[in-house]
Structure formats: structure tokens, C-alpha cells
Amino acid sequence: MKYIVAIIRPEKLEAVQAALNERDIYLMTVSEVRGCGRQRGYTELYRGQEVQIRLLPKLKLELAVNDAFEKAAVLAISEAARSEGDGKIGDGKIFVLPLEDCVRIRTGECGGAAIGP
């Protein structure tokens, strides 16, 4: 089992969900987060003064998948979240971590059966 964490642009969520659904991956948790990377933020005018915005709004997707779905999930996210052309700085990152165990609270199922198909 793998635990996949992806940080993406907010406007790419629907495209990423559609790409994952095409590969029979439906379960995920989405959180609104703020962060910075190579983009280093931007300058904005607020009430007549320049303000540095360093932490940009992003979405954090968390998925638990069985090993058979790992490559499909990573490929779906990376293709759908990439900006047009060769992509742009700020498109995001995908982290793949080993997942030791999973328990479905409702039934008590453990391991891969608790995640799904």
C-alpha cells in the first residue's frame, strides 16, 4: 500500500479528479493549504501599499492506494496538474510514501481491503 500526497494549484482540482476517476481511483482527502517554493510569492497592491505575498494558496490531496494503483495515480495527477506546454513553476509536487497499515473503522477490515478494490 502507498500513501500519496500531492500539492497542486487549486484550479487543477477538477482535472485531477477526472483523471483519477478514469483510472478507477475515487477516494481522496483534499485540504486547502498555503506554501511557497521556487515561485517565492508575488507583490500586490493593498490599500495603496505594496505587500509581499509569500505563501500561495494550494490544495493538498491525500490518497491511500494499493500497490497496483500507485503508478496510475501518480501519472494521472502529474498529467492533469501540469500547466499547458512543459508546465510552470508552482505546478506542485507528488510524494509517495509507504503505508504500513489501514483500518476501516466501520467494518474493522485491515490492510488493502480497507482501502478498496
Secondary structure, 3 states (H helix, E strand, C coil): CEEEEEEECHHHHHHHHHHHHHCCCCCCEEEEEEECCCCCCEEEEECCEEEEECCEEEEEEEEEECHHHHHHHHHHHHHHHCCCCCCCCCCEEEEEEECCCCECCCCCCECHHHHCC
